[in-house]
Amino acid sequence: LISMADRPSGVFYTVKQIAEKLQISLSMVYGLLARGELACHEFGNCKRISEGDLESFLSSRRNDGPKRPSPRGKHF
């Protein structure tokens, strides 16, 4: 049995839809899936990505920009 917390949301996307949403190639999406970087559900040969899995993936990829170096005093 799947717990309520582990159940996917009701919205699923195809690989093509994910590629279009993220403006990346189909092969890049398949690569993310193959490496386990983006989770999916498999129904036979069909792969579907839940909205929750997409949100988790995007959160893990967020880059807030370069970190500012801390001041270290005067340089000689």
C-alpha positions in Angstrom: 0.0 0.0 0.0 1.1 3.6 -0.7 0.8 6.1 2.1 -1.0 9.3 1.4 2.3 11.2 1.5 3.8 9.0 -1.2 0.8 9.3 -3.6 1.5 11.3 -6.7 -0.7 14.3 -7.4 -3.4 13.9 -10.0 -1.6 15.8 -12.7 0.8 13.9 -14.9 3.0 15.1 -17.8 4.4 13.2 -20.8 8.2 13.4 -21.6 7.3 15.7 -24.5 5.3 18.0 -22.2 8.2 18.2 -19.8 10.6 19.0 -22.6 8.3 21.8 -23.8 7.7 23.2 -20.3 11.4 23.3 -19.5 12.4 24.3 -23.1 14.9 21.4 -23.3 15.3 18.5 -25.7 13.5 15.2 -25.4 16.9 13.5 -25.1 17.8 15.7 -22.1 14.6 14.7 -20.4 15.2 11.0 -21.1 18.7 11.4 -19.7 17.4 13.0 -16.5 15.0 10.1 -16.1 17.7 7.5 -16.9 20.0 8.9 -14.3 17.2 9.1 -11.7 17.5 12.9 -11.4 13.9 13.3 -12.4 11.4 10.8 -11.0 8.7 9.2 -13.1 6.0 6.7 -13.1 6.0 3.9 -15.7 2.9 2.4 -17.2 4.1 -0.2 -19.6 6.4 1.7 -22.0 4.9 5.0 -21.1 6.7 7.3 -18.7 4.7 10.0 -16.9 6.1 12.7 -14.5 3.8 13.8 -11.7 3.4 17.5 -11.0 4.9 16.9 -7.5 8.0 15.2 -9.0 8.5 18.0 -11.4 8.3 20.6 -8.6 10.8 18.6 -6.5 13.2 18.4 -9.4 12.9 22.1 -10.1 13.5 22.9 -6.4 16.6 20.8 -6.3 18.0 22.6 -9.4 17.4 26.1 -8.1 20.5 28.3 -8.3 20.4 31.6 -6.4 23.4 32.9 -8.2 27.1 33.2 -7.2 27.9 33.6 -3.5 29.7 36.8 -2.7 33.2 36.2 -1.2 33.5 37.2 2.4 35.9 40.2 2.9 39.3 39.0 4.1 40.9 42.3 4.8 43.4 44.1 2.7 45.3 42.4 0.0 49.0 43.2 -0.5 
